[in-house]
Structures are given as structure tokens and as C-alpha cells.
Amino acid sequence: MAFMEEGYGPGVNVVLGGADYGDVVGDGLAYLLGQAQPYTIGPQTYGNPDTNGNGIGVKFVPGGNSSRDTYVTGLALPAVARAEMMHPGSTVSTGPFAGQSYSTVIQDAVDYFAYGQNESGSARGGWRYSANSGDSDNSTTQWAPVGMFYGQAAGATVPQFVKNELGYWVDYIQYLGGTPGTGAYGSSGYNSPTYLNNESKTGGLLIEMAFADMAGVGSPYALDHPDVQAALAYLDRQWQSPANSTYNGNLGNPYAMWSIYKGLEATIGMDDLTYITNMRPFDATTMALDPGVTWNWLEDYHEFLVDTQNANGSWNGYAYWTGPLAAAWYINILQAPLFPPEAVPVPGALVLGGFGAAFVGWLRRRRTL
């Protein structure tokens, strides 16, 4: 994704700082599509997920088997969809779907998510690790909407019943107990509204609200809806919380920062000055801000990431999200592509002087380094 956001597509060698890294995007896509698997799908209680009538869903499973199908497919589908957006009409050249169009694989992956959505009890409308598992959690659930957002942008159809059903899960998993504006009020729980509430899952909740066009069952999504306001207020209260207790915190937690970034971008946008105001104070002696740019949540994220990047271009990350995984999510935040997706630039439109730290030199609101 990072290279595609810079305009490099499959078949285009990535050359940075005079070094030729080869067809990075093409090789990456070949790996992903080599991990794709067909999955038999059919009509469900609330609708038919098989939009193209071929009886097949697609999931991405590393190594041929996984207990995290929803996570992996939600992470892989955006890259495949992005490639199709760059080169419409592309054909898969390797793996079990060789000879099929990218668009068919993308649609079948969306259909897999539609098929796998849980249908009953408190889990209704959400997802867990595998299709129709019967239980949902809000760390996993966000990845289905993330993948389907990109699928839609590449031309796939998302059945309306999927969005309608997601409203049930959104309604259930948000904690609205206690005193408004304090504690965990407005946050998302894990598999119940009062269990393992934290920042990353609340970012995911905002993604889900935006995707479903709802703030719960029967409630049209809008920024002024009290449930949306409550989620935003929780993130504002927790903004400066450092990574802690493995899953919690904001700054320095790659999983949380990426989830929050996508959730805020999908709801309030990158230039908001109203809903997130509890940023770190701007210090002109130690922080950089380009002329005409106002200090806001995204600038705070960018400043934090630039300041914590290692000399070799990597980040330490935190807990499970270290090394390349931390770098992948952090670079995506630094690049700040629109979410839902936007068109990609022409290759070479951005001049990169070297690998790793070079990416930091380009931000949507470019920072002078």
C-alpha cells in the first residue's frame, strides 16, 4: 500500500536513493493472491451475499490455514483493490485464481465478508475470526468494513443488508452507561459493551458507523448524533494516553493509532479542529509546523511519528505490532491517503531521496524536515 500510494504499480520497479528494489508491488500482490482461497457461500437469513451468483467467496489465508481469516482478509483486500483502482481490468497471474480478473476476486472477497457476518444474539451484525462463527468482537469487526470500503472504491457491490445488520452490532457494542463525558462512556468494548474497552476499538467503532451510515439501529449516521459524539469525546479524553497494557492507549500503539486514524478520517476528516482538541501542546522550539498549517489531531500524529522514527527508518512499535508491521501502519498514517480511498498519484510525481526515512519527507500537509 505504501508504494502504491506513491504511485508505484505492479510491473514498475521501485528505485529509491539510486537503489533498485525491483517490482515491489507486483511481488507483494503475487504473494497475497497466492494466499487467496475459495470459500463456498450461499443465502443467509437477512439477504443473499452472493452478488455475482458464482457461489464463491474469497478469503486470504497465509500458509494455507489461519484462525484469523477476517483480520487477514481485511488487511489484504485493500491492497488488491488499490491495485485494481490503479490499473482497471487487471488479471490475476498466479495462485488459485490465475486467469480471473482482479474485479471478480475483489467482489468475491466482499461477498465472503457479507456471508460471514453473524446473524443472531448479541453478536448480530458483527464478525469474528472466521465466517459465521456465532460470536463477534470489535477488534475483529472493523476489518470487514475496512476491506469492503476499499472493495466498494474498486467497483464491488456491498449488499445493503450487510450495512443494515452492522447497525445492530454498533448499537450493542458501544458503552453508554455511567456519566456522559467521563470514564469509558462512548467507548467500544470487545465482545460486550463493558469488557476491554479501549481506544483502538473505539476507532474501529467510528469506521463501522461510517460504513453502515448509521449510529446504531434506525439512526442515520451524522456527526451530531449523540452516539457518534460520545465516541469522539472518549477518544479526545484518551488522546494523550501512551501505549499500555498491550492493547490500550493511543500514542505509540500502532494498532490503535491506525484504527483511530481511519475512524477519524472517515468521520471528522483530516482538518478538524472541533472534536479532537486534547492534543499534546504545540511547542515551536521542539516541534515543526509548516506555515499556514494549524495544529490538529493529524499534525500531532505526524509529529509524534516523525520524532519517534529510528535512524534506519524503522519504528520500535509496541507489543505485537513491531518491526515491518508498525512501519506499514505508521507510513500509511504519514501518507494520509483519504479513507474511504482516493485516486493514486502518477509514478514519479513525488521525489523520494532514500528508503525508510525518505517516506517521512512527504505528508499530505508537507512537513519541512
Protein Blocks (a to p, Z undefined) as FASTA:
>chain_A
ZZmmnopaehiacdeehiaebjmklmmmmmmmmmpccddddddfkbcfblnonopacddd
ehhiacklmmmmmmmmmmmmmmmmmmghiacfedjkgoiafklmmmmmmmmmmmmpcfeh
jlgoiacfbghklpacfklmmmmmmmmmmmmmnopacdfklmmmmmmmmmmmpccehjeh
iajeoiacfkbckgopafklmmmmmmmmmmnopabehiacdfklmklmmmmmmmmmmmmp
cceehlgcjehpaklmmmmmmmmmmmnopmbcklmmcbccddfklpccdehiacdfklmm
mmmmmmmpcfkopafbjajlgcjllmmmmmmmmnopacdddddddehkaccfbehjlmmm
pcfbacdZZ
